[in-house]
Amino acid sequence: MYETNYHKAGSTAEASDLIAKADDAKILGGGQTLLPTMKQRLAAPSDLVDVTGISELNGICADGDGVAIGAATTHAEVASSDIVKSKVPGLAALAGGIGDPAVRHMGTIGGSIANNDPAADYPAALVALGATVVTNKRELGAEDFFTGLFETALDEDEIVMSVKFPGASASAYSKYPNPASRYAMAGVFVAKGSDGSVKVAVTGAGQNGVFRMSEMETALGSNWSPDAVSGISPDESGLLSDLHGTAAYRANLVTVMAKRAVAAA
């Protein structure tokens, strides 16, 4: 690991000030991606600004019929929250399946979505549920927030404050995890809004990260059952193909995971 300066910010304003003064600062949440990358000398930020102790970035509360989750809230806290379980049970189940216990007790929702790993779980939930990402500057809809592999709409000095999830009458997530990393080779989140609208979002399989399955959404809008999506799969040309699985394999996984998610919901 290269030498770096560590700062523990006590407020969002202090964090913003520290970032502005540094040559190349990075925000530190749970560090589940950033720290291993630094240890491999693949990243060398001049400064790390730890935001996990900022009170306004922590916690979970009801937000109308939905839920608001602070950016520094851990996956384990999301998974065990009675509010999340009652409002959006699929989100609680998703958080409980991230990595292993050590990762879930350190990793944060804000860090995960800001990193936007193409195989991360949360992006599928945000897109399918129509979540809103609140930063220290603005609010962004999920589909505007995620812009590509490891890319988001965040400015360099922008800090994720919280994520607001609308309530859902039905929601569930199913993924096929890589046996070693536990990252999704294909993960599908299905959600039916209180108005009956349906969204289906896929993570882990797309060349450009998370994406929606409009054909599945239409089918489920007419028939909310696993059979409705059994004959639908994504275009293989837009899917990842690597040593872990071909595009054709991932296309089949998307269909299987979608059926399981609908059955779970």
Order of alpha helices (4+ residues) and beta strands (2+ residues): beta-alpha-beta-alpha-beta-beta-beta-alpha-alpha-alpha-alpha-alpha-alpha-beta-beta-alpha-beta-beta-beta-beta-beta-beta-beta-alpha-alpha
